[in-house]
Amino acid sequence: MKIQILGTGNGFETNLGTTSFLAWNGDMTSAILFDCGWSVFAELRRLEIETKVNIIPKIDTCFISHLHEDHAGTAGLLALYKAYIHGKPLKFIGIDTLPRYLSLVLQNAEISGSADNIWQYKEFGEFEIIKNDHGGMPTCGILKDGIYYSGDTQYSMLESDVAKRAKIIIHETQEHDEFHPQIKDLATAPADIRAKTYLTHYRENEQSVLEAAAKEYGFAGVCRKGQEIEF
C-alpha cells in the first residue's frame, strides 16, 4: 500500500494544510481518505488539475475522526462533489455523531431526490475503531489495513495492543500543547513502535524542532505535505 500525505498541520496552519492522507491500494485504483478538514477538498482538486488524473472518484471511503473543522470541514463538500460530478455516493465511517453532522450539512442538497445518493454511512466492519478523548470532543482513531491513525487525542495511543499490531502508525503531536500529546510523551513507547510511527498535526514554526526530536527518539519521521510512504 501507499500513503499519500495531503496535509500535516493543526487547525490553523495554512501552508501545511490540515492533517489528512490517502491510503492507496496496490494498483492505485481505490483509496481511503483519512480525515477531510477545511483544506482537503481544495488540495484534492489541485492535485487532480495538476496531474490530470481523477482522484476523487477513486476515494471509496472517508474516515472522520471527529467533527472539528480541521478534520471534517469539507467532508460534506467532497461527498456532494463526488455525487454531482461522478454520480457516486461517498461512504463514510468514523465517529458516531457523523451521520447527524452530514445530515445537517447536506440537508438542502438534491441529487436525484435522495441524500442516500450523496453519502452513505458504513457501520463497524473490517475497520477497527478506537475511541479516545480530545478535550471533551467525541473522537476516535482507526486501524485499517495495518494503518493505525490516532485522529486527535490528549494522550499517546502508542502504548496499546493496537499499536503492536499495526504496520504503520500516524500519530499527532506538538512540541507544547495541552490538547495534544507532546513528542516527549510519545517517546516513552517501545523502540519498535516508535520506529514505525510518523508524526503529524504540528505547527509550521515547530517543524524543524520536531524533526530533530523525531530523529533523536527513533521515530520513523515527521510527515510532510506531498510525501508518499510505501509499506
N, C-alpha and C positions, 0 to 999 in steps of 0.2 A: 504494500500500500504506500501511497504518497500523501503527505500532509502539505498543504499549500497555505501559508500564513497570509491572512488578509489584513490584519491589524494587530497591534500589540499594546496599545495604550490603555490607560484608565479612562474614566468618563470624560476627561477634559482635554485630551491630547490630540489636537487637530492633525498634526503632521504624522503621528504614529497610527491614527485610526483606532477604532475601538477593537478590543480583543475578540478575534474571530479567526476561524480557519476552516478549510475544506479538507475532508479526508476522501481521497480518490481510490477507486478500486484499481486492480492491476492494469486493465486496458483503457483506463480513463474514460469509461462510458457512463459512470454514475458516481455521485458524490454525496456525502453527508455534510451539511453545514452546521458547525458548532457555534452557536450564538449569532445574533443578527442585529447588532447595535446601530446607532444613528449613522455611522459611516459605511456600513457594509453594502447596502444596495448600490450606492454610488460607486464603490470600489469594484463590485462585480460588473456593473455596466461599463466602467472604464476599461477593465480587462477585456471584456467582450469586444469593445470597439478597437482597442489597441491590437489584440491578437486576431481579430476577425473570426473568432471561434465562439459559438453559443455555449455558454457555461450554465446559465440559469435553468434551461430545460433538462440539464443533466443532474441537477440537485434534486434527489428523490425525497430526502427527509431533512428537516431542520430541527436541531435540538436547541431549546431555550432553557437556560439555567435559572433565570429569574427575570423579573419584569422591570428592572431598572433600564432606563433609556439606552445606556451604553451596551446593553445585552439583548434588548428586544425592540429597539426603537424603529427599525424598518422591517420587522417581521411581516406586518400586515401589507406593507407596500410590495415586498417581494412576492408574497402569495398572490396579490392582485395582479401584478405584472405577469407572473407565470401563467395565471389563468387567462388573462386577457390577450396576451401576446402569443402564448404557446398552447393554450387550450387544455392545460393540465393543472389539477389542484396540487398544492404543496402539502406534503404530510409533515405534521409536527409531533414532537414528543418532548417531554420535559416536565417542568413544574406544573402541579395540578391546577393552578389558577390560570393557566394559559388559555383554555377554551373560552372562559369568560372574557379575558382580555381581547382575544381575536374577535369575539362576537361584538364587542363594543367598537373596536377599531374599524371593522368592516361592516357595520350594521346597515349602512346605506349603499353598499356595493351591490350591483345587479349584474351577474354573469349567468346568462341562461336562467335567471329567476331563482337561483338557489345558492346559498352560501356553501353547500357541500361541494359545489364545483370550483370553489376558490381555495378552501383549505379543509384538511381532514386531520383529526387528532388520533394518533395511534396509542392504544393502551400499552401497558408494560408487556414486553415480549422478549425479543432477542437482545434488548437493551437492559443493562443493569443500572438502575437509578439509585444514587446515593444521596440521601437527604443530609443537608448541612445547615449551618447558620451564618447569616451575613448581617449582623447588627439588627436583628429582628425581621429582616426581609425574608420571606419564604424562598428558599433556593435549593438547588441540588446540583450534584456532579453526575458524571456518567462514565460507565465502562462499556465500550463498543468496539468490537473487532480488535481488541488489545490496546485501544487508546483510552487512557484514563484522564479525563478532563475535570478540573476542580470546579469550574464555574467561578463563583466568588465565595470566599469563606472568611472567617476571622481567625482561623487556625490552620495548622498543617494537616493535609489529608494524606501525607506520605507515610505515616505510621499506622498502616492498616493492611489487612489481608488483601484488599482490592489492589493496593499499590504493588504488592508482591506478585500478583497475577498479571499485571499489566505488562505490555511490551514496550510502551512508551507513555510518558506522563507529561501533561501540560498543566502547570500549576501557576496560579497568580502569586505575585509577591511585590512588595515595595520596600524601599530602604527604611522608611519611617512612616507608619500609618496605623491608626487604631482599628480600622475596619478590614485590614488585610494583613496576612502574616508577613513578618519581616523575614528577609533571607536568612538571618541567623537562626530563626525558629525552624525553618525548613532544613537547615544544615545539621540538625540532630538526627535526621533519618539515616538509616544504614547506607553504607557506601554504594552498594549495588542498586539501591533505589535512587539515590542522587544521580548516579551515572546514566540513568535513562530518563531523567526529568529535565524538561525545558521550561524556562521561566518566562512569564508574560505579565501583562496588565500593569505596566510601570509608567512612571513619569519620564518625559523625554530628558529632563535635566539630571536624572539619576541613572541613565542607561549605562554610561561608562563605568560607574561605580559598581553597578550590579554585575556587569560583565566580568570585572576583575574579581569580585567576590565569588561569582559562579565558578570561575576557574580555580580559585583557591580552595573552595569547598568540594570540588569534584562533580559539579552538575554537568549535564550534557551540554548546556549552553543557555543563552538568553535569546528568545525568539526575536527575529527581525521581520519587518513588513516585507513581503515578497519572497521570503525564504521558502525553500522546498526541503522537506525532510522525508527520506525514504527509510522504511523499516520492514 
